[in-house]
Amino acid sequence: MNKAELVEKLSKDAGISKAQAEAAIKSFTEAVAKTAKKDGKLTLVGFGTFSLAKRKARKGRNPKTGQEIKIKASKTVKFTAGKNLKASL
C-alpha cells in the first residue's frame, strides 16, 4: 500500500475528505519525527512504538572496490510492533 492508497482507505473508513485524510497522515508523521528528534518515544498501545535508535560509528566495505571505509555514527527511527499487531499477522 502506498500513501495515495492509504489516504483513500482512511477517507472511506472515517467518512472524511481525501484532503482531511492526507492532513491527518501528515500530522501523524510530523509528530513521530518531532518526538523521535527529542530522544522520545511515541507509543500507540496495541499497535507499536516509534523510538530513536542510535548507530555507532563503524567500519564497512565499499562493495565496488572492497576497500574499507569508515561509516559515521547516525540516528534513525525504530519501530517495534505491539502485541495486537503481532497477533494479527
WOFENUR-V735270 format. One line per field, one symbol per residue. ss: DSSP state (A for helix, B for strand, O for the rest). A space follows every 50 residues. Layout:
BEGIN
ss: ???
END
This chain:
BEGIN
ss: OOAAAAAAAAAAAAOOOAAAAAAAAAAAAAAAAAAAAOOOBBBBOOOBBB BBBBBOOBBBBOOOOOOBBBBOOBBBBBBBBOAAAAAAO
END
